[in-house]
Amino acid sequence: MADTVNQTEEQKLKLLFQLQTIDSHIDEIRTLRGELPLQISDLEDEIVGLETRTAKFKDEIETFTTGLNDYKNKIVESEEKVKKYEKQQMTVKNNREFDSLNKEIEFQNLEIELSEKRIKEYKEKIKAEKEHIKEIKEIIKEKKAELKEKKDELEDITGETRVEEEKLQKESEKISTQIEERLTKAYTRIRNNVKNGIAVAIIDRGACGGCHNKIPPQRQLDIANRKKIIVCEHCGRILIDPLFADEIK
């Protein structure tokens, strides 16, 4: 662990600027990937969602098929009852018994009609769900092809820069251990709060190199003296003078 207690303000500024330079290089490498990682993640989530929908449709088809088969069995049962009642009609002793059996036959025929209607409805539902599955499978196929293309593209970009990024990451971590924790936390907080990731900005033509707001002349002199760490009054970035930045580079 580096001795951070006895460091001068100039040494701290130097380390912070070195850290910023390395982290900016890492940012540039990651920018090359653009939106690819996010696009890949979105595509993967979309495919999972589509596959979940497909599974749901399959479950519904299974439910509809069970219902369809139940009604088919009901038709068989009703047809058997009709045959039985018709046979019994041949042996009845009076009209009352005949009419009673006739009503049972009519009821069973109505049951058959209702079952046939339900079977038709289930068949239409199954057909519709199968069409949905077919459509979704086509979409999944297209999404997977797009996912593969983007993964290959990302792999090409990452493959070219992986070694350099890993090396820079190690350097960043090494320098971070040489800076007192209070400053590394402040540095990280600033980087996370600004769009370009610049926490340590160089004065450029009398203005902050991060937000481009003018810095009073006396404050510029204080920054050039390197006796204390000074931040931009407008954006909160740590400021260093250009001559010092050139020396460090």
C-alpha positions in Angstrom: 0.0 0.0 0.0 1.4 3.4 -1.0 2.1 6.1 1.5 -0.5 8.7 0.8 -0.1 10.6 4.1 3.1 12.4 3.2 2.2 13.2 -0.4 2.3 16.9 -1.5 -0.7 18.4 -3.2 1.3 18.5 -6.4 2.0 14.7 -6.2 -1.7 14.1 -5.6 -2.7 16.2 -8.6 -0.1 14.4 -10.7 -1.5 11.0 -9.7 -5.1 12.1 -10.3 -4.2 13.4 -13.8 -2.4 10.2 -14.6 -5.4 8.2 -13.4 -7.7 10.4 -15.5 -5.5 10.0 -18.6 -5.6 6.2 -18.3 -9.4 6.1 -17.6 -10.0 8.3 -20.6 -8.2 5.8 -22.8 -10.4 3.1 -21.4 -13.4 5.2 -22.1 -12.3 5.7 -25.7 -11.9 1.9 -26.1 -15.4 1.3 -24.7 -16.9 4.0 -26.9 -15.7 2.0 -29.9 -18.2 -0.7 -28.9 -20.9 2.0 -29.0 -24.4 0.7 -28.0 -23.6 -2.9 -29.0 -23.5 -4.3 -25.4 -26.9 -2.7 -24.6 -28.4 -3.8 -27.9 -27.2 -7.3 -27.3 -28.7 -7.3 -23.8 -32.0 -5.9 -25.2 -32.2 -8.6 -27.9 -31.5 -11.4 -25.4 -34.3 -10.1 -23.2 -36.6 -9.8 -26.2 -35.9 -13.4 -27.3 -36.5 -14.7 -23.7 -39.8 -12.8 -23.7 -40.8 -14.3 -27.1 -39.9 -17.8 -26.0 -42.0 -17.3 -22.8 -44.9 -16.3 -25.0 -44.4 -19.3 -27.2 -44.4 -21.6 -24.1 -47.6 -19.9 -22.9 -49.3 -20.6 -26.3 -48.2 -24.2 -26.1 -49.7 -24.5 -22.7 -53.0 -23.1 -24.0 -53.0 -25.5 -26.9 -52.5 -28.3 -24.5 -55.4 -27.1 -22.4 -57.6 -26.6 -25.5 -56.7 -30.1 -26.7 -57.7 -31.6 -23.4 -61.0 -29.8 -23.6 -61.5 -30.9 -27.2 -60.9 -34.6 -26.3 -63.2 -34.3 -23.3 -66.0 -33.2 -25.6 -65.2 -36.0 -28.1 -65.6 -38.4 -25.2 -68.9 -36.8 -24.3 -70.1 -37.3 -27.9 -69.2 -41.0 -27.7 -71.0 -41.3 -24.4 -74.1 -39.4 -25.7 -74.2 -41.6 -28.8 -74.1 -44.7 -26.8 -76.9 -43.4 -24.6 -79.0 -42.6 -27.7 -78.5 -46.1 -29.0 -79.4 -47.6 -25.6 -82.6 -45.4 -25.3 -83.6 -46.2 -28.9 -83.3 -49.9 -28.1 -85.3 -49.5 -25.0 -88.1 -47.8 -27.0 -88.5 -51.0 -28.9 -89.6 -52.7 -25.7 -91.7 -50.1 -23.9 -95.1 -51.0 -22.6 -96.8 -47.6 -22.9 -96.6 -44.1 -24.5 -95.4 -42.5 -21.2 -92.3 -44.6 -21.2 -91.8 -44.0 -24.9 -92.1 -40.2 -24.5 -89.8 -40.3 -21.5 -87.1 -42.1 -23.5 -87.7 -39.8 -26.4 -86.9 -36.8 -24.2 -83.7 -38.4 -23.1 -82.7 -39.0 -26.7 -83.4 -35.4 -27.6 -81.4 -34.2 -24.6 -78.4 -36.4 -25.6 -78.7 -35.1 -29.2 -78.5 -31.6 -27.8 -75.5 -32.6 -25.8 -73.9 -33.9 -29.0 -74.6 -30.7 -30.8 -73.2 -28.6 -28.0 -70.1 -30.8 -27.8 -69.6 -30.5 -31.6 -69.9 -26.7 -31.2 -67.3 -26.7 -28.4 -65.0 -28.9 -30.4 -65.2 -26.5 -33.4 -64.4 -23.6 -31.1 -61.4 -25.4 -29.6 -60.1 -26.3 -33.1 -60.3 -22.7 -34.1 -58.5 -21.6 -30.9 -55.8 -24.3 -31.4 -55.4 -23.2 -35.0 -55.0 -19.5 -34.0 -52.5 -20.4 -31.3 -50.4 -22.4 -33.7 -50.4 -19.4 -36.1 -49.2 -17.2 -33.2 -46.4 -19.7 -32.5 -45.4 -19.9 -36.1 -45.2 -16.1 -36.3 -43.3 -15.8 -33.1 -40.8 -18.5 -34.2 -40.1 -16.5 -37.3 -39.5 -13.4 -35.2 -37.2 -15.4 -32.8 -35.3 -16.7 -35.8 -34.8 -13.1 -37.1 -33.8 -11.8 -33.6 -31.3 -14.6 -33.1 -29.7 -13.9 -36.5 -29.5 -10.2 -35.5 -28.1 -11.2 -32.1 -25.4 -13.4 -33.6 -24.4 -10.6 -36.0 -24.1 -8.0 -33.2 -22.2 -10.5 -31.0 -19.8 -11.2 -33.8 -19.3 -7.5 -34.4 -18.7 -6.9 -30.7 -16.3 -9.8 -30.5 -14.3 -8.3 -33.4 -14.1 -5.0 -31.7 -13.4 -6.4 -28.3 -10.8 -8.9 -29.6 -8.8 -6.0 -31.1 -8.8 -4.0 -27.9 -9.1 -6.5 -25.1 -5.4 -6.8 -24.3 -4.9 -3.0 -24.3 -8.0 -2.5 -22.1 -6.9 -5.1 -19.6 -3.4 -3.5 -19.4 -4.9 0.0 -18.9 -7.3 -1.3 -16.3 -4.5 -2.8 -14.3 -2.6 0.5 -14.5 -5.7 2.4 -13.4 -6.1 0.1 -10.4 -2.4 0.4 -9.5 -2.5 4.2 -9.5 -5.8 4.2 -7.6 -4.0 2.5 -4.7 -1.5 5.3 -4.6 -4.1 7.9 -4.0 -5.8 8.5 -0.7 -9.3 7.0 -0.5 -11.0 10.4 0.0 -9.7 11.6 -3.3 -10.4 8.5 -5.3 -14.0 8.6 -4.0 -14.3 12.2 -5.1 -12.7 11.5 -8.4 -15.1 8.5 -9.1 -18.1 10.6 -8.0 -17.2 13.4 -10.4 -16.6 11.0 -13.3 -20.0 9.4 -12.7 -21.8 12.8 -12.6 -20.3 14.2 -15.9 -21.1 13.1 -19.4 -17.6 12.8 -20.8 -16.1 11.1 -17.7 -13.5 13.9 -17.2 -13.0 14.5 -13.5 -9.6 16.2 -13.8 -9.8 19.0 -16.4 -7.0 21.1 -17.9 -7.5 24.8 -18.0 -8.0 25.8 -21.6 -7.7 29.5 -22.6 -8.7 30.6 -19.1 -11.7 28.3 -18.9 -12.5 24.9 -17.3 -11.6 22.2 -19.8 -14.7 20.3 -18.8 -17.6 22.8 -18.6 -15.8 25.7 -20.4 -16.8 28.3 -17.8 -14.3 31.1 -17.3 -11.9 30.9 -14.3 -10.9 34.1 -12.5 -7.2 35.1 -13.0 -6.3 34.8 -9.3 -7.9 31.3 -9.2 -5.8 30.4 -12.2 -2.7 31.4 -10.4 -3.6 29.4 -7.4 -4.1 26.3 -9.6 -0.7 26.9 -11.3 1.0 27.1 -7.9 -0.2 23.5 -7.2 -0.3 24.1 -3.4 -3.8 22.8 -3.0 -6.4 20.9 -5.0 -8.9 23.3 -6.6 -12.2 22.4 -8.2 -14.3 24.3 -10.8 -16.9 26.5 -9.1 -19.4 25.5 -11.8 -19.0 21.8 -12.5 -16.9 20.6 -9.5 -14.1 19.1 -11.7 -10.6 19.1 -10.3 -8.5 21.6 -12.2 -4.9 21.6 -13.3 -2.9 24.1 -15.4 -1.8 23.1 -18.9 1.9 23.5 -18.2 1.6 20.9 -15.4 -0.3 18.6 -17.7 2.4 18.8 -20.3 5.0 18.0 -17.7 3.1 14.9 -16.6 2.6 13.7 -20.1 
